[in-house]
Amino acid sequence: MFFLSILVSLAMLNAIPPTGWLQDVVPFETVEQCNAVIPSKIVEMEYYIHNTFRGMGEILEYKCMTEPDWIQHNVDLGHKIPEGFKPKTNL
């Protein structure tokens, strides 16, 4: 399963680490299906990030990835997996 993911910078909020990947909840069977929705979701994602972080967040990248890849990307950026984390898919 692939999910639309966005790399968000919260550097203006002095977040540590300053970047992290957020993942949508809608799964896709193939990366091609996921990539096909990116153009139609850009405005929605930008609106969501703007409102959620009061204009202090910036989307740096859009990418379709599996949940294990998403988790690993965030760990590589310095994030810890929250205690009690429940994956959307079977890892």
Biopython code that builds the backbone (N, CA, C, O; Angstrom):
import numpy as np
from Bio.PDB.StructureBuilder import StructureBuilder

atoms = [
    (1, "MET", "N", (0.840, -1.175, 0.000)),
    (1, "MET", "CA", (0.000, 0.000, 0.000)),
    (1, "MET", "C", (0.891, 1.248, 0.000)),
    (1, "MET", "O", (1.890, 1.335, 0.714)),
    (2, "PHE", "N", (0.480, 2.202, -0.833)),
    (2, "PHE", "CA", (1.209, 3.464, -0.929)),
    (2, "PHE", "C", (0.320, 4.590, -0.432)),
    (2, "PHE", "O", (-0.899, 4.557, -0.595)),
    (3, "PHE", "N", (0.940, 5.576, 0.168)),
    (3, "PHE", "CA", (0.227, 6.730, 0.707)),
    (3, "PHE", "C", (0.896, 8.002, 0.214)),
    (3, "PHE", "O", (2.120, 8.066, 0.104)),
    (4, "LEU", "N", (0.093, 9.012, -0.083)),
    (4, "LEU", "CA", (0.628, 10.323, -0.412)),
    (4, "LEU", "C", (1.271, 10.887, 0.850)),
    (4, "LEU", "O", (0.631, 10.960, 1.899)),
    (5, "SER", "N", (2.511, 11.276, 0.748)),
    (5, "SER", "CA", (3.252, 11.817, 1.879)),
    (5, "SER", "C", (3.825, 13.169, 1.496)),
    (5, "SER", "O", (4.147, 13.416, 0.334)),
    (6, "ILE", "N", (3.947, 14.039, 2.485)),
    (6, "ILE", "CA", (4.511, 15.361, 2.236)),
    (6, "ILE", "C", (5.604, 15.631, 3.259)),
    (6, "ILE", "O", (5.456, 15.346, 4.448)),
    (7, "LEU", "N", (6.694, 16.184, 2.769)),
    (7, "LEU", "CA", (7.788, 16.599, 3.639)),
    (7, "LEU", "C", (7.518, 18.043, 4.041)),
    (7, "LEU", "O", (7.443, 18.932, 3.193)),
    (8, "VAL", "N", (7.374, 18.262, 5.331)),
    (8, "VAL", "CA", (7.006, 19.577, 5.850)),
    (8, "VAL", "C", (8.161, 20.145, 6.665)),
    (8, "VAL", "O", (8.769, 19.445, 7.474)),
    (9, "SER", "N", (8.453, 21.411, 6.443)),
    (9, "SER", "CA", (9.443, 22.128, 7.241)),
    (9, "SER", "C", (8.713, 23.008, 8.245)),
    (9, "SER", "O", (7.823, 23.782, 7.894)),
    (10, "LEU", "N", (9.113, 22.867, 9.494)),
    (10, "LEU", "CA", (8.600, 23.742, 10.554)),
    (10, "LEU", "C", (9.748, 24.541, 11.166)),
    (10, "LEU", "O", (9.736, 24.865, 12.354)),
    (11, "ALA", "N", (10.741, 24.850, 10.329)),
    (11, "ALA", "CA", (11.919, 25.593, 10.784)),
    (11, "ALA", "C", (11.531, 26.948, 11.369)),
    (11, "ALA", "O", (12.169, 27.421, 12.310)),
    (12, "MET", "N", (10.493, 27.575, 10.821)),
    (12, "MET", "CA", (10.078, 28.884, 11.323)),
    (12, "MET", "C", (9.505, 28.789, 12.733)),
    (12, "MET", "O", (9.397, 29.796, 13.433)),
    (13, "LEU", "N", (9.137, 27.574, 13.149)),
    (13, "LEU", "CA", (8.630, 27.366, 14.504)),
    (13, "LEU", "C", (9.720, 26.832, 15.432)),
    (13, "LEU", "O", (9.458, 26.483, 16.584)),
    (14, "ASN", "N", (10.948, 26.777, 14.908)),
    (14, "ASN", "CA", (12.085, 26.241, 15.664)),
    (14, "ASN", "C", (11.846, 24.816, 16.134)),
    (14, "ASN", "O", (12.298, 24.433, 17.213)),
    (15, "ALA", "N", (11.139, 24.030, 15.332)),
    (15, "ALA", "CA", (10.890, 22.627, 15.663)),
    (15, "ALA", "C", (12.186, 21.837, 15.555)),
    (15, "ALA", "O", (13.044, 22.128, 14.722)),
    (16, "ILE", "N", (12.307, 20.838, 16.409)),
    (16, "ILE", "CA", (13.477, 19.960, 16.367)),
    (16, "ILE", "C", (12.972, 18.530, 16.332)),
    (16, "ILE", "O", (12.304, 18.087, 17.266)),
    (17, "PRO", "N", (13.280, 17.808, 15.277)),
    (17, "PRO", "CA", (13.926, 18.229, 14.042)),
    (17, "PRO", "C", (13.001, 19.146, 13.239)),
    (17, "PRO", "O", (11.782, 19.107, 13.409)),
    (18, "PRO", "N", (13.577, 19.960, 12.375)),
    (18, "PRO", "CA", (12.783, 20.968, 11.668)),
    (18, "PRO", "C", (11.928, 20.430, 10.523)),
    (18, "PRO", "O", (11.032, 21.130, 10.050)),
    (19, "THR", "N", (12.182, 19.212, 10.071)),
    (19, "THR", "CA", (11.394, 18.658, 8.974)),
    (19, "THR", "C", (10.855, 17.286, 9.357)),
    (19, "THR", "O", (11.417, 16.588, 10.200)),
    (20, "GLY", "N", (9.758, 16.925, 8.716)),
    (20, "GLY", "CA", (9.166, 15.612, 8.950)),
    (20, "GLY", "C", (8.172, 15.287, 7.851)),
    (20, "GLY", "O", (7.599, 16.170, 7.213)),
    (21, "TRP", "N", (7.990, 13.999, 7.653)),
    (21, "TRP", "CA", (7.036, 13.518, 6.644)),
    (21, "TRP", "C", (5.684, 13.289, 7.301)),
    (21, "TRP", "O", (5.590, 12.614, 8.327)),
    (22, "LEU", "N", (4.638, 13.853, 6.705)),
    (22, "LEU", "CA", (3.255, 13.584, 7.098)),
    (22, "LEU", "C", (2.655, 12.679, 6.031)),
    (22, "LEU", "O", (3.020, 12.753, 4.857)),
    (23, "GLN", "N", (1.732, 11.829, 6.454)),
    (23, "GLN", "CA", (1.174, 10.855, 5.524)),
    (23, "GLN", "C", (-0.341, 10.918, 5.549)),
    (23, "GLN", "O", (-0.961, 10.996, 6.609)),
    (24, "ASP", "N", (-0.926, 10.882, 4.355)),
    (24, "ASP", "CA", (-2.379, 10.859, 4.207)),
    (24, "ASP", "C", (-2.907, 9.505, 4.667)),
    (24, "ASP", "O", (-2.133, 8.562, 4.826)),
    (25, "VAL", "N", (-4.197, 9.402, 4.880)),
    (25, "VAL", "CA", (-4.794, 8.152, 5.354)),
    (25, "VAL", "C", (-5.346, 7.288, 4.229)),
    (25, "VAL", "O", (-5.700, 6.132, 4.462)),
    (26, "VAL", "N", (-5.427, 7.821, 3.022)),
    (26, "VAL", "CA", (-6.014, 7.081, 1.900)),
    (26, "VAL", "C", (-4.938, 6.216, 1.242)),
    (26, "VAL", "O", (-3.951, 6.743, 0.727)),
    (27, "PRO", "N", (-5.122, 4.892, 1.255)),
    (27, "PRO", "CA", (-4.123, 4.014, 0.636)),
    (27, "PRO", "C", (-4.383, 3.805, -0.853)),
    (27, "PRO", "O", (-5.512, 3.924, -1.327)),
    (28, "PHE", "N", (-3.314, 3.492, -1.576)),
    (28, "PHE", "CA", (-3.383, 3.157, -2.990)),
    (28, "PHE", "C", (-2.658, 1.830, -3.200)),
    (28, "PHE", "O", (-1.651, 1.551, -2.550)),
    (29, "GLU", "N", (-3.173, 1.032, -4.099)),
    (29, "GLU", "CA", (-2.572, -0.276, -4.374)),
    (29, "GLU", "C", (-1.203, -0.151, -5.037)),
    (29, "GLU", "O", (-0.304, -0.947, -4.767)),
    (30, "THR", "N", (-1.045, 0.854, -5.907)),
    (30, "THR", "CA", (0.212, 1.005, -6.636)),
    (30, "THR", "C", (0.743, 2.426, -6.485)),
    (30, "THR", "O", (-0.004, 3.364, -6.203)),
    (31, "VAL", "N", (2.043, 2.557, -6.679)),
    (31, "VAL", "CA", (2.662, 3.882, -6.622)),
    (31, "VAL", "C", (2.152, 4.745, -7.779)),
    (31, "VAL", "O", (2.044, 5.963, -7.640)),
    (32, "GLU", "N", (1.843, 4.128, -8.905)),
    (32, "GLU", "CA", (1.323, 4.883, -10.055)),
    (32, "GLU", "C", (-0.026, 5.513, -9.733)),
    (32, "GLU", "O", (-0.274, 6.663, -10.096)),
    (33, "GLN", "N", (-0.904, 4.767, -9.050)),
    (33, "GLN", "CA", (-2.207, 5.320, -8.656)),
    (33, "GLN", "C", (-2.011, 6.487, -7.689)),
    (33, "GLN", "O", (-2.681, 7.514, -7.794)),
    (34, "CYS", "N", (-1.103, 6.315, -6.767)),
    (34, "CYS", "CA", (-0.825, 7.367, -5.784)),
    (34, "CYS", "C", (-0.257, 8.610, -6.465)),
    (34, "CYS", "O", (-0.709, 9.726, -6.208)),
    (35, "ASN", "N", (0.735, 8.413, -7.334)),
    (35, "ASN", "CA", (1.336, 9.548, -8.037)),
    (35, "ASN", "C", (0.321, 10.303, -8.876)),
    (35, "ASN", "O", (0.440, 11.515, -9.054)),
    (36, "ALA", "N", (-0.674, 9.598, -9.393)),
    (36, "ALA", "CA", (-1.692, 10.231, -10.243)),
    (36, "ALA", "C", (-2.542, 11.245, -9.474)),
    (36, "ALA", "O", (-3.071, 12.176, -10.082)),
    (37, "VAL", "N", (-2.687, 11.089, -8.156)),
    (37, "VAL", "CA", (-3.533, 12.018, -7.386)),
    (37, "VAL", "C", (-2.771, 13.245, -6.888)),
    (37, "VAL", "O", (-3.385, 14.216, -6.446)),
    (38, "ILE", "N", (-1.449, 13.210, -6.956)),
    (38, "ILE", "CA", (-0.673, 14.330, -6.404)),
    (38, "ILE", "C", (-1.106, 15.678, -6.988)),
    (38, "ILE", "O", (-1.357, 16.604, -6.217)),
    (39, "PRO", "N", (-1.204, 15.834, -8.314)),
    (39, "PRO", "CA", (-1.591, 17.160, -8.826)),
    (39, "PRO", "C", (-2.935, 17.666, -8.294)),
    (39, "PRO", "O", (-3.103, 18.866, -8.074)),
    (40, "SER", "N", (-3.878, 16.765, -8.089)),
    (40, "SER", "CA", (-5.191, 17.196, -7.612)),
    (40, "SER", "C", (-5.224, 17.447, -6.109)),
    (40, "SER", "O", (-6.179, 18.047, -5.616)),
    (41, "LYS", "N", (-4.215, 17.007, -5.371)),
    (41, "LYS", "CA", (-4.193, 17.166, -3.917)),
    (41, "LYS", "C", (-3.298, 18.305, -3.433)),
    (41, "LYS", "O", (-3.321, 18.647, -2.251)),
    (42, "ILE", "N", (-2.507, 18.897, -4.336)),
    (42, "ILE", "CA", (-1.538, 19.914, -3.917)),
    (42, "ILE", "C", (-2.205, 21.087, -3.202)),
    (42, "ILE", "O", (-1.757, 21.479, -2.124)),
    (43, "VAL", "N", (-3.243, 21.643, -3.764)),
    (43, "VAL", "CA", (-3.899, 22.804, -3.148)),
    (43, "VAL", "C", (-4.478, 22.421, -1.792)),
    (43, "VAL", "O", (-4.351, 23.173, -0.825)),
    (44, "GLU", "N", (-5.108, 21.263, -1.718)),
    (44, "GLU", "CA", (-5.681, 20.798, -0.448)),
    (44, "GLU", "C", (-4.598, 20.630, 0.622)),
    (44, "GLU", "O", (-4.789, 21.036, 1.768)),
    (45, "MET", "N", (-3.484, 20.043, 0.256)),
    (45, "MET", "CA", (-2.393, 19.835, 1.215)),
    (45, "MET", "C", (-1.780, 21.165, 1.654)),
    (45, "MET", "O", (-1.487, 21.352, 2.835)),
    (46, "GLU", "N", (-1.585, 22.082, 0.716)),
    (46, "GLU", "CA", (-1.041, 23.397, 1.070)),
    (46, "GLU", "C", (-1.974, 24.142, 2.014)),
    (46, "GLU", "O", (-1.515, 24.778, 2.962)),
    (47, "TYR", "N", (-3.277, 24.070, 1.766)),
    (47, "TYR", "CA", (-4.275, 24.696, 2.632)),
    (47, "TYR", "C", (-4.220, 24.083, 4.036)),
    (47, "TYR", "O", (-4.238, 24.796, 5.039)),
    (48, "TYR", "N", (-4.153, 22.749, 4.086)),
    (48, "TYR", "CA", (-4.103, 22.044, 5.370)),
    (48, "TYR", "C", (-2.868, 22.459, 6.178)),
    (48, "TYR", "O", (-2.980, 22.776, 7.362)),
    (49, "ILE", "N", (-1.709, 22.457, 5.551)),
    (49, "ILE", "CA", (-0.476, 22.815, 6.248)),
    (49, "ILE", "C", (-0.501, 24.276, 6.688)),
    (49, "ILE", "O", (-0.093, 24.597, 7.804)),
    (50, "HIS", "N", (-0.976, 25.157, 5.817)),
    (50, "HIS", "CA", (-1.066, 26.579, 6.157)),
    (50, "HIS", "C", (-1.949, 26.780, 7.389)),
    (50, "HIS", "O", (-1.573, 27.498, 8.315)),
    (51, "ASN", "N", (-3.119, 26.147, 7.398)),
    (51, "ASN", "CA", (-4.049, 26.322, 8.521)),
    (51, "ASN", "C", (-3.560, 25.623, 9.783)),
    (51, "ASN", "O", (-3.677, 26.172, 10.879)),
    (52, "THR", "N", (-3.022, 24.438, 9.645)),
    (52, "THR", "CA", (-2.581, 23.679, 10.812)),
    (52, "THR", "C", (-1.437, 24.375, 11.545)),
    (52, "THR", "O", (-1.404, 24.410, 12.775)),
    (53, "PHE", "N", (-0.509, 24.922, 10.782)),
    (53, "PHE", "CA", (0.671, 25.533, 11.388)),
    (53, "PHE", "C", (0.656, 27.060, 11.298)),
    (53, "PHE", "O", (1.696, 27.708, 11.416)),
    (54, "ARG", "N", (-0.535, 27.625, 11.087)),
    (54, "ARG", "CA", (-0.750, 29.078, 11.090)),
    (54, "ARG", "C", (0.228, 29.827, 10.194)),
    (54, "ARG", "O", (0.772, 30.867, 10.565)),
    (55, "GLY", "N", (0.437, 29.265, 8.996)),
    (55, "GLY", "CA", (1.302, 29.907, 8.018)),
    (55, "GLY", "C", (2.784, 29.715, 8.259)),
    (55, "GLY", "O", (3.604, 30.288, 7.542)),
    (56, "MET", "N", (3.145, 28.916, 9.259)),
    (56, "MET", "CA", (4.551, 28.741, 9.617)),
    (56, "MET", "C", (5.126, 27.424, 9.094)),
    (56, "MET", "O", (6.285, 27.110, 9.365)),
    (57, "GLY", "N", (4.344, 26.658, 8.358)),
    (57, "GLY", "CA", (4.828, 25.404, 7.791)),
    (57, "GLY", "C", (4.996, 25.534, 6.288)),
    (57, "GLY", "O", (4.293, 26.304, 5.633)),
    (58, "GLU", "N", (5.926, 24.777, 5.758)),
    (58, "GLU", "CA", (6.199, 24.820, 4.323)),
    (58, "GLU", "C", (6.337, 23.394, 3.799)),
    (58, "GLU", "O", (7.069, 22.585, 4.369)),
    (59, "ILE", "N", (5.633, 23.093, 2.713)),
    (59, "ILE", "CA", (5.767, 21.791, 2.082)),
    (59, "ILE", "C", (6.989, 21.832, 1.174)),
    (59, "ILE", "O", (7.102, 22.683, 0.293)),
    (60, "LEU", "N", (7.901, 20.891, 1.410)),
    (60, "LEU", "CA", (9.137, 20.829, 0.634)),
    (60, "LEU", "C", (9.080, 19.796, -0.479)),
    (60, "LEU", "O", (9.763, 19.935, -1.493)),
    (61, "GLU", "N", (8.265, 18.754, -0.294)),
    (61, "GLU", "CA", (8.244, 17.673, -1.280)),
    (61, "GLU", "C", (6.974, 16.848, -1.131)),
    (61, "GLU", "O", (6.446, 16.682, -0.031)),
    (62, "TYR", "N", (6.499, 16.339, -2.250)),
    (62, "TYR", "CA", (5.395, 15.379, -2.294)),
    (62, "TYR", "C", (5.968, 14.064, -2.784)),
    (62, "TYR", "O", (6.761, 14.041, -3.725)),
    (63, "LYS", "N", (5.572, 12.966, -2.150)),
    (63, "LYS", "CA", (6.097, 11.667, -2.560)),
    (63, "LYS", "C", (5.129, 10.578, -2.125)),
    (63, "LYS", "O", (4.527, 10.666, -1.055)),
    (64, "CYS", "N", (4.981, 9.562, -2.947)),
    (64, "CYS", "CA", (4.187, 8.404, -2.563)),
    (64, "CYS", "C", (5.127, 7.346, -2.007)),
    (64, "CYS", "O", (6.141, 7.010, -2.620)),
    (65, "MET", "N", (4.772, 6.826, -0.830)),
    (65, "MET", "CA", (5.626, 5.813, -0.222)),
    (65, "MET", "C", (4.808, 4.881, 0.652)),
    (65, "MET", "O", (3.674, 5.182, 1.024)),
    (66, "THR", "N", (5.405, 3.751, 0.968)),
    (66, "THR", "CA", (4.757, 2.808, 1.872)),
    (66, "THR", "C", (4.877, 3.323, 3.296)),
    (66, "THR", "O", (5.679, 4.214, 3.579)),
    (67, "GLU", "N", (4.087, 2.764, 4.181)),
    (67, "GLU", "CA", (4.160, 3.192, 5.573)),
    (67, "GLU", "C", (5.519, 2.860, 6.203)),
    (67, "GLU", "O", (6.063, 3.705, 6.913)),
    (68, "PRO", "N", (6.092, 1.669, 5.979)),
    (68, "PRO", "CA", (7.424, 1.426, 6.539)),
    (68, "PRO", "C", (8.477, 2.413, 6.024)),
    (68, "PRO", "O", (9.358, 2.826, 6.778)),
    (69, "ASP", "N", (8.389, 2.789, 4.752)),
    (69, "ASP", "CA", (9.322, 3.785, 4.215)),
    (69, "ASP", "C", (9.113, 5.143, 4.882)),
    (69, "ASP", "O", (10.075, 5.839, 5.206)),
    (70, "TRP", "N", (7.866, 5.507, 5.079)),
    (70, "TRP", "CA", (7.513, 6.766, 5.739)),
    (70, "TRP", "C", (8.088, 6.809, 7.157)),
    (70, "TRP", "O", (8.660, 7.815, 7.576)),
    (71, "ILE", "N", (7.927, 5.709, 7.883)),
    (71, "ILE", "CA", (8.458, 5.628, 9.246)),
    (71, "ILE", "C", (9.977, 5.766, 9.215)),
    (71, "ILE", "O", (10.542, 6.529, 9.998)),
    (72, "GLN", "N", (10.644, 5.038, 8.322)),
    (72, "GLN", "CA", (12.102, 5.081, 8.252)),
    (72, "GLN", "C", (12.605, 6.468, 7.872)),
    (72, "GLN", "O", (13.598, 6.940, 8.427)),
    (73, "HIS", "N", (11.931, 7.126, 6.932)),
    (73, "HIS", "CA", (12.335, 8.485, 6.548)),
    (73, "HIS", "C", (12.285, 9.418, 7.760)),
    (73, "HIS", "O", (13.185, 10.236, 7.949)),
    (74, "ASN", "N", (11.244, 9.300, 8.575)),
    (74, "ASN", "CA", (11.131, 10.164, 9.757)),
    (74, "ASN", "C", (12.177, 9.821, 10.806)),
    (74, "ASN", "O", (12.728, 10.721, 11.439)),
    (75, "VAL", "N", (12.459, 8.546, 11.002)),
    (75, "VAL", "CA", (13.513, 8.153, 11.935)),
    (75, "VAL", "C", (14.852, 8.709, 11.455)),
    (75, "VAL", "O", (15.642, 9.216, 12.252)),
    (76, "ASP", "N", (15.103, 8.611, 10.144)),
    (76, "ASP", "CA", (16.348, 9.145, 9.578)),
    (76, "ASP", "C", (16.474, 10.659, 9.804)),
    (76, "ASP", "O", (17.585, 11.180, 9.902)),
    (77, "LEU", "N", (15.347, 11.356, 9.885)),
    (77, "LEU", "CA", (15.358, 12.803, 10.138)),
    (77, "LEU", "C", (15.523, 13.138, 11.622)),
    (77, "LEU", "O", (15.683, 14.303, 11.986)),
    (78, "GLY", "N", (15.483, 12.118, 12.470)),
    (78, "GLY", "CA", (15.671, 12.351, 13.898)),
    (78, "GLY", "C", (14.428, 12.218, 14.747)),
    (78, "GLY", "O", (14.471, 12.486, 15.948)),
    (79, "HIS", "N", (13.313, 11.807, 14.147)),
    (79, "HIS", "CA", (12.080, 11.620, 14.911)),
    (79, "HIS", "C", (12.092, 10.263, 15.598)),
    (79, "HIS", "O", (12.683, 9.303, 15.104)),
    (80, "LYS", "N", (11.435, 10.202, 16.737)),
    (80, "LYS", "CA", (11.255, 8.933, 17.444)),
    (80, "LYS", "C", (9.851, 8.412, 17.157)),
    (80, "LYS", "O", (8.912, 9.194, 17.011)),
    (81, "ILE", "N", (9.712, 7.098, 17.077)),
    (81, "ILE", "CA", (8.388, 6.499, 16.889)),
    (81, "ILE", "C", (7.640, 6.643, 18.214)),
    (81, "ILE", "O", (8.125, 6.194, 19.252)),
    (82, "PRO", "N", (6.459, 7.269, 18.183)),
    (82, "PRO", "CA", (5.718, 7.472, 19.435)),
    (82, "PRO", "C", (5.342, 6.145, 20.088)),
    (82, "PRO", "O", (5.017, 5.172, 19.408)),
    (83, "GLU", "N", (5.392, 6.123, 21.397)),
    (83, "GLU", "CA", (4.964, 4.945, 22.137)),
    (83, "GLU", "C", (3.489, 4.696, 21.850)),
    (83, "GLU", "O", (2.688, 5.631, 21.853)),
    (84, "GLY", "N", (3.134, 3.467, 21.607)),
    (84, "GLY", "CA", (1.748, 3.121, 21.313)),
    (84, "GLY", "C", (1.343, 3.371, 19.867)),
    (84, "GLY", "O", (0.163, 3.267, 19.530)),
    (85, "PHE", "N", (2.309, 3.702, 19.004)),
    (85, "PHE", "CA", (2.019, 3.955, 17.592)),
    (85, "PHE", "C", (1.351, 2.737, 16.979)),
    (85, "PHE", "O", (1.824, 1.612, 17.141)),
    (86, "LYS", "N", (0.252, 2.963, 16.277)),
    (86, "LYS", "CA", (-0.488, 1.908, 15.592)),
    (86, "LYS", "C", (-0.403, 2.138, 14.092)),
    (86, "LYS", "O", (-1.012, 3.079, 13.584)),
    (87, "PRO", "N", (0.335, 1.303, 13.372)),
    (87, "PRO", "CA", (0.443, 1.500, 11.923)),
    (87, "PRO", "C", (-0.895, 1.289, 11.231)),
    (87, "PRO", "O", (-1.759, 0.566, 11.727)),
    (88, "LYS", "N", (-1.052, 1.935, 10.073)),
    (88, "LYS", "CA", (-2.254, 1.789, 9.262)),
    (88, "LYS", "C", (-2.225, 0.461, 8.500)),
    (88, "LYS", "O", (-3.267, -0.091, 8.146)),
    (89, "THR", "N", (-1.023, -0.033, 8.258)),
    (89, "THR", "CA", (-0.860, -1.274, 7.497)),
    (89, "THR", "C", (-0.044, -2.261, 8.321)),
    (89, "THR", "O", (0.572, -1.888, 9.319)),
    (90, "ASN", "N", (-0.044, -3.490, 7.908)),
    (90, "ASN", "CA", (0.774, -4.494, 8.580)),
    (90, "ASN", "C", (2.214, -4.306, 8.149)),
    (90, "ASN", "O", (2.537, -4.423, 6.967)),
    (91, "LEU", "N", (3.069, -4.018, 9.096)),
    (91, "LEU", "CA", (4.483, -3.831, 8.777)),
    (91, "LEU", "C", (5.066, -5.174, 8.706)),
    (91, "LEU", "O", (6.261, -5.315, 8.450)),
]
sb = StructureBuilder()
sb.init_structure("model")
sb.init_model(0)
sb.init_chain("A")
sb.init_seg("    ")
for serial, (resi, resn, name, xyz) in enumerate(atoms, 1):
    if name == "N":
        sb.init_residue(resn, " ", resi, " ")
    sb.init_atom(name, np.array(xyz, "f"), 0.0, 1.0, " ", f" {name:<3s}", serial, name[0])
structure = sb.get_structure()
